[in-house]
């Protein structure tokens, strides 16, 4: 578990329905775990993000800041 700017960042992901996972940006860095879960596509909702394994997974990135005033609509 890493700590950055007062936030605890865990390298975990949870399966929310069969085959659909949600996790932190740190979870995206564990290629073996992603492959073992059968993950082929990664959706990232974050600002200033670069895919870690662009040759191994299909990425879709939505650039948005994690701030209360961010307009997500």
N, C-alpha and C positions, 0 to 999 in steps of 0.2 A: 504494500500500500504506500503510495507516494503522497506527499503534501505539497501543494502549490498555492501560494497567495491565500492561505487560510482555508483552502478547500482540501478535503481528503479525496484522492483519486484512486479508485479501485480498478483492478484489472479483471472485472467480472462482467458477465452478461447473463441475462435471464431469458428463457424461452417463454414468451407470453401466450402464444398459441402454437400449435404444431408447425415447426419449421420457421417461425418468426421470432427473432431475438431482438432484445434491446440491451444496449450496454454503453459503457463510457468510451471515450476516445482511447483510453489505455487498452481496453479489450480488443480494439481493432489492431493492435500491434502484435497480438499473439496468433501468428499465422497457423501454427499447429492446431490450436484450439478451434479457430475458425474452420479449418479444413475438416477436423474431426466432427464438427457439428453439421457439416454439409453446406456451409454458407458459400454462396457463389456471387452474391450481390450485396453491396454495402451502401446504405443511405446515410450521409453525414449532414447534420444540421449544425453548423458552426461557422465562425468567421476565420479567415486566414488558415485554411486547412489544406494540407497536401496529402493525397493518398499514400499509404505506406507501401502497399504491394500492388501497384497498378497493372502489373503483368499477370497477377494471379486472381484478381477479383474484378467484377464490374462495379464501378463507383458512380454514384449520383451525389453531388454535393450541393447543398443549399446554403449560401453564405448569409448568416444572420448572427447578430450578437446576442449573447445570453444576458440581456438586460431587461428590466421591467418596462422600459419605455419603447422597446423594439416593436415595431408594427409587423405582426406576422400574417396579417390578412392580405 
